[in-house]
Every structure is written in structure tokens, then in C-alpha cells.
Amino acid sequence: MRYQITAIAVLLMLSIVACKDNLEESPYSSLSKEVVFKDEDGLNQATIGVYHAWTAPDFSDITNRFILTESGHRYATAGILGSGSDPYYRFGHVATSGAFASVWARFYKIILRANTVIANAKMAVPGEEEEADPYIAEARFLRAYAYFNLVRLFGEVPLLLDEIKSLDDTGLIFAPRSLPLAVYEAIIADLTFAEANLPDSRGGAELGRVSAGTAKAMLGKVYLTMAGKPLSLTANYQKAVDKLSELVGPVNEEKYDFELLPVFSDVWSLTNERNREIVLSFGYFVNSSNPNGNILPFNLFPSGLVNGDEQTNYGLTYDFYKLFEKTDVRRGFTLVEKYVFQGGARAGAEPGDSIIYNPTLGNYINKRTNASLGHDDFKYGIAYGKLARVARPAGAAIQGYSSDLIEMRFPDVLLSLAEALVETGKTAEALPLLNRVRARAKATASKAATVADLRAAIRKERRLELTGEMTTVFDIRRWGTLSEEIAAMSDDQIVDNVVLPYTPKLELYPVPQSQIDANPNLSQNEGW
């Protein structure tokens, strides 16, 4: 999205519960629905409250979402201070791992708020109920996106499409899991409604709220996902082609206000947030209601990139760095191979020191002292850098950075369309889309012509372009290549551990044990 949501959410229920304790909401207000939905302004504020659920201050799940979608593959490894992605990057996780509970809770909070808006929106505009449809469409999009994440992470999940009005609604509170196909059908219904009832694009004070263009992009990606594993509904490749094609080309891109920015790094600039390349993003920014902001720069940047106290608990292997051509402008922005130390002195480094990654030693070296930065008793990866490289605001918490969290960019639309075209045999139409992304990166144009070569080229390009944007694990799962990823891993990627072998259970994460304990109607994924 290209809009910073600044309003404080108005919680609409005294206590919203789904699967018991982990999904309880502490209310900011005890306003009744009749008060909240008394007019269109109240409806608008309630809708903004659904957006706010994506950015609420319980920030740990932001990092957990990143780890669950970007670790556990051939290029993921430890960071300077060890592996904050452990045990997920080495496939040693269990159902009681905290990341699962935190992301599950976040998504169901979003769903529950969206359901309240959907159920009560027309109350705000009596006699003119159609004026509620755009707000309902926003809530349905945000609900659909939450479910799209849940079904890709966990498979079968409870499908709650009605408002929980009280603790007596046990059929909803203790809902059983629904089959993935049923969840996807609900997602498609929500996105189709959103597409039909939202403006083509947003501007002015509404810049960044979801649009018909956002809904079309997400719907195309949903079709592409359903065409792959595990559903393997290959007819959906053509549906993805049809939907994503509506967004691509000069006329369509102007209509829906999308483009590929000329300069790759400009996409993440704090002075350029919510730009035309952003299909969907949420604003994590430091203020009195959210002092923690976006924790990802703190947890991902190498120590001293901007402040001196970054934690760097995730890394990418040097083999990933080598995938980029030397001319590829994405290489030095996605991966921080070298930098000048900033902020307070730490780990033997002082402001102004040159820090360079040494692939032979497998760690960063301080050029002034020739000493390792951080640990030197294990190899760690190159730090991820594809975020705004700006120091945290004065007075912010140590982990508090003001930067939007990008959920989808226009290159994802282009590469998803290219992939769907290849899988429907239209290779000649797919190649220009691939090369459009590569041209912006100043990478050599691909000459792939066969289905197999183009498929491989597009899959590689998704990694070069989209790594770190919560796509990697989802791509691997729908391609059915997780066993190949694990086979390509080496023991030296893992701190004091060995790579665990592939088993089919790893195609999904376990349902959080805390949810199973609270809801007698929930079951666990096979093998967990």
C-alpha cells in the first residue's frame, strides 16, 4: 500500500476470542457497535482498525513471519550473532515453537476485526447500504490476505466468516479446521468482491488503501498458488494469466497506477514509500502508539550499518551472492557485502571502520583491525539489506525503525504472469516479462526459449528479485522442490548442527500446540 495508516484502531468488541487465549483482544474502547457504526465516519475508522491489526505493537510476529517464509532453504544460514532463525532454518522446529503461535494469533485478530466490519458496515449507512460496499471490500481483502497466509503456512485452518458476538458463539470460537480448497474458495470470493467494489487505484488522503488493482494482483497470485502444489489445479494457470494480464501493459499500468521504478533501491526509500511499484504494504512506523515500529532492520541488518547495535540473526550464503551478475544492482542492496560502520562502538568496531564479508572465513572482517566482527567460531552468512537504510528515529526503542513492510511489489505481478504463461505454453509472451525485470536490475537479458529453461530462469529470477519479501518458502512449496532444497544444503550452514533429512511433513508447519490445547476440535498436521 502507498498510505501510512495513522489512526488508532477502535476495537469493536469487549473480548474477541478464537481458539481461546491466544486470540483474545484487549479492548482500547468499550464502545458498542451501535456507537461505532452510527455513521460512515465510524465505519471508516472501524475499517482502518482492520489495517491497524496488521501493524499493532506486538511486534515479535513480524520477525517470525519473516523467518517462517524466508528460512529453511539452500541459501538460508546464521547471522553475525548466531541464528535467530533457529530451529526453523534447519527444520528442527516443533509444534510448541513460539513463531507459530504468534503469527497464527496475528492473522486471526485481523480476521476477527474484518468480520466485525463486514457484519455491521451497512448499519452505518441506513437506506444507502451500497455505500458500505467499498468498506466491506477493504475488510474482505484484508481477511482474504490473512487466510492466504494461513493456508500456505498451515494447510487446513478454521474458516471463520461470521462475526463472533459473544463467548456463547462456541461453534465459531471452537471451529474445526477446513480443507485448503474450502479456504481458497473463500479467499477467491473475498478478492472477487473486493475487485468489483474498490476503485481502480488510490490517491490523495486514500493513497495506500487497497484498490481493485491490489485485489487483481492478489487474486492472480492465489490462482498461481492453487495451480501448484499441493492442490495441483493446473487449470488455474490460465486463470492466473487472465487476471494478471489485466494489470500489465502501458494502458493497464496507467489505469491501476502501477509501474516498475527505474532505480531498484528507490523502492525502499523512506522518502518514496507507497510508490507506484508497491502493490501492498503496511506502515510500521515509530510513534506514541507503536514505539517499536518495524523490528526487521534491527534483526536483519549487520551491526553498525546504521546504528551500531543491530542484531543480525539471519544470513544468506555466499552461494546466493554469487547468483547475481556483477552488473546486477540488486546484489549490493539485497546483500550487505561491505559497509562503513556507523553508530556507537561495538564488537571491536568503531564508527568509520570498513567492514567486509570474507567468504573464505565465512564472517565479516574489520579492515582496520583484521578481526572478525561478532562470532569467529562458526561461519555465518551475509546480512540481508533490502530495507530503508536509515537510522531509527531519535528516542525510539532500540528495535524501532520507521519503515513500511512491503507485502507485494509489481515485479511479483510480472514474474507471476511470466510463470503462468510458461505453464500454459506461451513462452514467447513470458520472456519479455522476465527480461523487463532483469533490465531494470542491469542484468543480462535471458535467452531461455524452452519451457524447461524458462521455468528455471523465472524461478531463479524470483529469488534474485524477491528474496526477503516473504515469498521464498511459499514458492518452494508450490513448486514442490523442498526436497531438492534440503539436499542442496550443507552442514556448514548450520550452527553446531546437521541438516535434517526431508520428510513430507515439512511441506507444512505444525498447527500451534497452544491452539490445539485450547480448541478440542483442532487436529495436528500429519507427522507433527
C-alpha positions in Angstrom: 0.0 0.0 0.0 1.0 3.6 -0.5 -0.5 5.1 2.6 0.5 5.4 6.2 -2.3 4.4 8.5 -2.2 6.8 11.4 -5.5 6.4 13.1 -5.7 4.4 16.3 -7.9 1.4 15.8 -11.2 1.3 17.5 -11.7 -2.2 18.8 -15.2 -3.2 18.3 -15.7 -5.9 20.9 -15.1 -6.2 24.6 -13.4 -9.5 24.1 -12.9 -11.3 20.8 -11.9 -14.9 21.2 -10.9 -17.6 18.6 -9.3 -20.8 19.7 -9.3 -19.4 23.2 -6.4 -17.5 25.0 -4.1 -16.7 22.2 -6.7 -14.8 20.2 -8.1 -12.7 23.0 -8.1 -8.9 22.3 -7.6 -6.3 25.0 -10.0 -3.5 24.1 -9.0 0.1 23.5 -12.6 1.0 24.0 -15.8 -0.5 25.2 -17.9 1.4 22.6 -20.9 -0.6 21.4 -21.4 -1.5 17.8 -24.3 0.9 17.7 -22.0 3.8 18.6 -19.1 2.7 16.4 -21.3 2.1 13.3 -23.6 5.1 13.8 -22.4 6.8 10.6 -19.9 6.5 7.7 -17.1 8.1 9.7 -17.4 5.4 12.3 -17.4 2.8 9.6 -14.3 4.3 8.1 -12.5 4.3 11.4 -13.5 0.7 12.0 -12.2 -0.3 8.6 -8.9 1.5 9.4 -8.9 -0.6 12.5 -8.6 -3.8 10.4 -5.5 -2.3 8.7 -4.1 -1.4 12.1 -4.4 -5.1 13.1 -1.6 -5.8 10.7 0.7 -3.3 12.4 -0.3 -3.5 16.1 2.6 -3.2 18.6 3.0 -6.9 19.4 5.9 -6.9 17.0 7.6 -10.3 17.6 5.5 -12.0 14.9 6.9 -9.6 12.3 10.2 -11.3 12.7 8.6 -14.7 13.0 6.7 -14.2 9.7 10.0 -13.3 8.0 11.7 -16.4 9.4 8.9 -18.8 8.5 8.8 -17.6 4.9 12.5 -16.9 4.3 14.4 -19.5 6.1 14.6 -23.3 5.6 16.2 -23.4 2.1 19.6 -23.9 0.5 20.7 -20.2 0.9 19.5 -19.5 4.4 22.0 -19.6 7.2 23.1 -18.0 10.5 23.7 -14.3 11.1 26.6 -12.5 12.9 25.2 -13.1 16.4 24.0 -16.6 15.7 20.8 -17.9 14.2 17.6 -16.2 15.3 16.0 -18.4 12.7 16.9 -21.5 14.6 15.4 -24.1 14.7 13.3 -23.1 11.6 16.2 -22.8 9.2 17.5 -26.4 9.9 14.0 -27.9 10.1 14.2 -28.7 13.8 11.1 -26.9 14.8 8.3 -28.4 16.9 4.6 -27.6 17.4 5.4 -25.6 20.5 7.8 -23.3 18.8 6.7 -19.7 19.6 6.7 -18.4 16.0 3.7 -20.5 15.0 1.5 -19.2 17.9 2.4 -15.6 17.3 1.7 -15.5 13.5 -1.5 -17.6 14.0 -2.7 -15.1 16.6 -2.0 -12.0 14.4 -3.8 -13.4 11.4 -6.9 -14.4 13.4 -7.0 -10.9 15.1 -7.2 -9.5 11.6 -9.9 -11.9 10.5 -12.0 -11.2 13.6 -11.8 -7.4 13.1 -12.6 -7.8 9.4 -15.6 -10.0 10.2 -17.0 -7.3 12.6 -16.7 -4.6 9.9 -18.3 -6.9 7.2 -21.2 -7.8 9.5 -22.0 -4.3 10.7 -21.0 -2.0 7.8 -24.5 -1.4 6.4 -25.7 -0.3 9.8 -23.7 2.9 9.3 -25.5 4.0 6.1 -29.2 3.1 6.5 -31.1 3.5 3.3 -27.9 3.7 1.3 -26.4 0.3 2.0 -24.5 0.2 -1.3 -22.2 2.9 0.1 -20.9 0.4 2.6 -19.7 -1.9 -0.1 -16.2 -0.3 -0.6 -15.5 -0.6 3.1 -16.8 -4.2 3.2 -14.5 -4.8 0.1 -11.5 -3.5 2.0 -12.2 -5.7 5.0 -12.8 -8.7 2.8 -9.5 -8.1 1.0 -7.6 -7.9 4.4 -9.4 -11.1 5.6 -8.6 -12.9 2.3 -4.9 -12.0 2.6 -4.8 -13.2 6.2 -6.3 -16.5 5.1 -3.9 -16.7 2.1 -1.0 -16.6 4.6 -2.6 -19.1 7.0 -3.5 -21.7 4.4 0.0 -21.6 2.9 1.7 -21.8 6.3 -0.5 -24.4 8.0 -2.8 -26.1 5.4 -6.2 -26.8 7.0 -7.2 -23.9 9.3 -10.5 -22.8 10.9 -12.6 -20.8 8.4 -14.4 -18.1 10.3 -16.5 -16.0 8.0 -19.1 -14.7 10.5 -18.8 -12.2 13.4 -18.2 -13.6 16.9 -20.7 -11.7 19.0 -20.1 -13.3 22.4 -18.5 -16.2 24.2 -21.6 -18.1 23.5 -20.6 -18.5 19.9 -18.8 -21.7 20.6 -19.3 -23.0 17.1 -17.1 -20.2 15.8 -14.7 -20.0 18.8 -14.0 -23.7 18.7 -14.3 -24.1 14.9 -12.7 -27.2 13.4 -10.1 -26.9 10.5 -11.4 -26.6 7.0 -9.9 -28.2 3.9 -7.5 -26.0 2.0 -9.7 -25.9 -1.1 -12.6 -24.5 1.0 -10.3 -21.8 2.4 -9.1 -20.9 -1.1 -12.7 -20.7 -2.3 -13.4 -18.2 0.5 -10.3 -16.2 -0.4 -11.4 -16.1 -4.1 -14.9 -15.0 -3.1 -13.5 -12.2 -0.9 -11.0 -11.0 -3.5 -13.6 -11.1 -6.3 -15.9 -8.9 -4.2 -13.0 -6.5 -3.4 -12.1 -6.3 -7.1 -15.6 -5.4 -8.1 -16.2 -2.8 -5.3 -13.0 -0.9 -4.9 -11.6 2.0 -7.0 -9.1 1.1 -9.7 -6.4 3.0 -7.7 -6.0 5.3 -4.8 -4.7 8.8 -4.4 -4.6 11.8 -2.0 -5.7 11.0 1.5 -6.6 7.4 0.5 -3.3 6.6 -1.0 -2.3 3.2 0.2 -5.6 1.7 1.0 -6.3 -1.4 -1.1 -7.6 -0.9 -4.6 -9.1 -3.0 -7.4 -5.6 -3.3 -8.7 -4.3 -4.7 -5.4 -7.2 -7.2 -5.4 -6.5 -8.3 -9.0 -2.8 -8.8 -8.3 -3.5 -10.9 -5.2 -6.2 -12.9 -7.0 -3.8 -13.7 -9.8 -1.2 -14.9 -7.2 -3.9 -17.0 -5.5 -4.7 -18.7 -8.8 -1.0 -19.3 -9.4 -0.6 -20.9 -6.0 -3.6 -23.1 -6.4 -2.2 -24.4 -9.7 1.0 -25.6 -7.9 1.5 -28.0 -5.1 -0.3 -29.3 -3.1 -3.6 -28.6 -4.9 -2.2 -29.0 -8.4 -5.3 -27.4 -10.0 -3.4 -26.7 -13.2 -6.3 -25.1 -15.0 -5.7 -22.2 -12.6 -2.6 -21.3 -14.5 -4.8 -19.9 -17.2 -6.9 -18.1 -14.6 -3.7 -16.5 -13.3 -2.8 -15.5 -16.9 -6.2 -13.9 -17.4 -6.2 -12.0 -14.1 -2.6 -10.8 -14.0 -2.7 -9.7 -17.7 -5.3 -7.1 -16.7 -2.6 -5.3 -14.8 0.3 -5.4 -17.3 1.0 -3.2 -20.3 1.0 0.6 -20.6 -2.8 1.1 -20.6 -3.4 -1.2 -17.7 -0.5 0.0 -15.6 -1.7 3.6 -16.0 -5.2 2.6 -15.1 -4.2 0.8 -11.9 -1.3 3.1 -11.1 1.5 0.5 -11.2 5.0 0.7 -12.6 8.5 -0.7 -12.3 10.5 2.1 -10.8 13.7 3.0 -12.8 16.0 2.6 -9.7 15.7 -0.6 -7.7 16.9 0.9 -4.3 14.4 3.7 -4.6 11.6 1.3 -3.9 12.6 1.1 -0.2 13.4 4.8 0.4 11.6 6.4 3.3 11.0 9.4 1.1 9.4 7.3 -1.5 7.2 4.9 0.5 3.9 3.8 -1.1 5.4 4.4 -4.5 3.8 3.0 -7.7 5.8 -0.2 -7.6 4.1 -1.2 -4.3 1.1 -3.4 -4.7 0.6 -3.9 -1.0 2.4 -2.7 2.1 1.7 -1.9 5.7 3.2 1.0 7.6 5.3 0.2 10.6 6.4 3.5 12.0 7.5 4.8 15.3 5.0 6.9 17.2 3.4 7.0 20.6 1.0 4.2 19.9 3.7 1.9 18.3 7.1 2.7 19.8 8.6 -0.5 18.4 8.0 0.4 14.7 9.4 -2.2 12.3 11.8 -4.5 14.0 13.2 -6.1 10.9 16.1 -3.7 10.3 17.3 -4.3 13.9 17.1 -8.1 13.5 18.5 -8.3 9.9 21.0 -5.5 9.3 24.7 -6.1 10.1 25.9 -4.5 13.2 26.8 -0.9 12.5 25.0 -0.5 9.2 23.0 2.4 10.6 23.1 2.4 14.4 25.8 0.1 15.8 23.5 -2.2 17.7 21.7 -4.2 15.1 21.4 -7.9 15.9 21.8 -9.7 12.6 20.3 -13.1 13.5 19.7 -14.3 9.9 22.0 -14.6 6.9 22.2 -15.7 3.3 25.1 -17.8 2.0 27.8 -16.6 -0.3 26.5 -19.0 -2.9 23.4 -16.8 -3.1 25.5 -13.7 -3.5 27.3 -15.4 -6.5 23.9 -16.0 -8.3 23.9 -12.3 -9.1 25.8 -10.9 -12.0 28.4 -8.3 -11.2 26.4 -5.7 -13.0 23.2 -6.6 -11.1 22.3 -3.6 -9.0 20.2 -5.8 -6.7 23.2 -7.7 -5.4 24.7 -4.9 -3.3 21.3 -3.8 -2.0 19.8 -7.2 -1.2 23.1 -8.4 0.5 25.4 -6.2 2.5 28.8 -7.5 1.5 30.6 -4.4 2.7 29.8 -1.2 4.6 31.2 1.6 6.8 30.4 1.0 10.5 28.0 3.6 12.0 26.7 4.4 15.4 28.3 3.6 18.7 31.4 1.4 19.0 30.6 -2.3 19.3 32.1 -5.7 18.9 35.6 -4.2 18.4 34.4 -1.8 15.7 34.3 1.9 15.8 32.5 4.5 13.6 34.1 4.8 10.2 35.6 1.3 10.2 35.3 -0.6 6.9 33.6 -3.9 7.4 33.9 -6.5 4.6 32.5 -10.0 4.3 35.2 -12.7 3.9 33.6 -15.7 2.1 36.6 -18.0 2.9 36.3 -17.4 6.7 32.6 -17.1 6.5 32.3 -13.9 8.5 32.7 -10.1 8.4 36.2 -8.7 8.9 37.0 -5.3 10.3 39.6 -4.0 7.8 41.2 -1.7 10.5 41.9 -4.5 13.0 41.7 -7.5 10.7 39.5 -9.1 13.4 36.1 -10.8 12.9 33.0 -8.8 13.6 30.9 -10.8 16.0 31.5 -14.6 16.3 34.5 -16.2 14.8 33.8 -19.7 16.0 31.4 -20.5 13.2 30.6 -19.4 9.7 27.7 -17.1 9.2 26.1 -15.6 6.2 25.9 -12.2 4.5 23.3 -9.9 6.1 20.1 -9.0 4.4 19.8 -5.4 3.5 16.7 -4.8 1.4 15.1 -2.2 3.7 15.5 1.5 4.1 19.0 2.0 5.5 18.1 4.9 7.8 18.9 5.2 11.5 16.0 4.7 13.8 14.2 7.9 14.9 15.5 9.8 17.9 14.0 8.5 21.1 12.8 5.2 19.5 13.2 1.9 21.2 16.4 0.1 20.2 14.5 -2.1 17.7 12.2 0.7 16.5 12.6 1.7 12.9 10.1 3.6 10.8 9.8 1.7 7.5 6.9 0.1 5.7 6.7 -3.6 5.4 6.3 -4.4 1.7 4.0 -7.4 1.1 3.8 -7.4 -2.7 5.5 -5.4 -5.5 4.8 -5.1 -9.2 7.8 -7.3 -10.2 5.9 -10.1 -8.4 3.0 -9.5 -10.8 5.3 -9.6 -13.8 7.1 -12.7 -12.8 3.9 -14.5 -11.7 2.4 -13.7 -15.0 5.6 -14.9 -16.8 5.4 -18.2 -14.8 1.7 -18.8 -15.6 2.4 -18.1 -19.3 5.2 -20.6 -19.3 3.0 -23.3 -17.7 0.3 -22.6 -20.3 2.8 -23.0 -23.2 3.1 -19.3 -24.0 6.9 -19.0 -23.8 7.2 -16.2 -26.3 5.0 -14.0 -24.2 6.7 -14.9 -20.9 10.3 -14.0 -21.9 9.8 -10.2 -22.3 8.3 -10.0 -18.8 11.3 -11.8 -17.3 13.7 -9.6 -19.2 11.8 -6.5 -18.2 12.6 -7.3 -14.5 16.2 -8.1 -15.4 16.7 -4.9 -17.5 15.8 -2.7 -14.5 18.4 -4.7 -12.5 21.0 -4.1 -15.2 21.3 -7.9 -15.6 21.9 -9.6 -18.9 18.8 -10.4 -20.9 17.7 -14.1 -20.7 17.7 -16.1 -23.9 15.8 -19.0 -22.5 13.4 -20.4 -25.1 12.2 -23.9 -24.0 9.6 -24.4 -21.3 12.2 -26.1 -19.0 14.8 -23.3 -19.4 12.3 -20.5 -19.0 10.8 -22.2 -15.9 14.2 -22.4 -14.4 15.1 -18.9 -15.3 11.9 -17.5 -13.8 12.3 -19.4 -10.6 15.8 -18.1 -10.2 14.7 -14.6 -11.0 12.0 -14.7 -8.3 14.8 -15.4 -5.8 17.1 -12.6 -7.2 14.2 -10.1 -7.2 12.0 -11.2 -4.3 14.2 -12.8 -1.6 13.4 -11.4 1.8 9.8 -10.4 0.8 8.1 -13.3 2.4 7.8 -15.3 -0.8 10.7 -17.8 -0.8 9.2 -20.7 1.3 5.8 -20.3 -0.4 7.4 -20.5 -3.8 9.4 -23.6 -2.9 6.3 -25.3 -1.5 4.1 -24.6 -4.6 6.9 -25.7 -6.9 7.3 -29.0 -4.9 11.1 -28.5 -4.7 11.6 -28.6 -0.9 13.4 -32.0 -1.0 15.8 -30.5 -3.6 16.4 -27.5 -1.3 17.3 -29.7 1.6 19.5 -31.9 -0.5 21.4 -28.9 -1.6 22.1 -27.7 2.0 25.4 -28.3 3.7 26.3 -28.9 7.3 28.4 -25.7 7.5 25.2 -23.6 7.0 24.0 -24.8 10.4 25.5 -23.6 13.7 26.6 -26.7 15.7 24.0 -28.9 14.0 23.5 -31.1 10.9 20.9 -30.7 8.2 17.9 -32.9 9.0 16.6 -35.1 6.1 13.5 -34.3 4.1 10.2 -35.7 5.2 6.8 -34.9 3.7 5.6 -33.3 7.0 7.9 -30.3 6.2 5.7 -29.2 3.4 3.5 -27.5 6.1 4.2 -26.1 9.5 2.6 -27.6 12.5 -0.6 -26.1 14.0 0.4 -24.3 17.1 0.2 -26.7 20.1 -1.3 -23.9 22.2 -4.3 -23.7 19.8 -4.8 -27.5 19.9 -4.7 -27.4 23.7 -7.4 -24.6 23.7 -9.7 -25.9 21.0 -10.8 -29.6 21.2 -11.9 -29.5 17.6 -8.5 -28.8 16.2 -6.2 -31.6 14.9 -2.5 -31.6 14.1 -0.9 -31.8 10.7 0.3 -35.3 9.7 3.7 -36.1 11.1 3.8 -33.4 13.7 
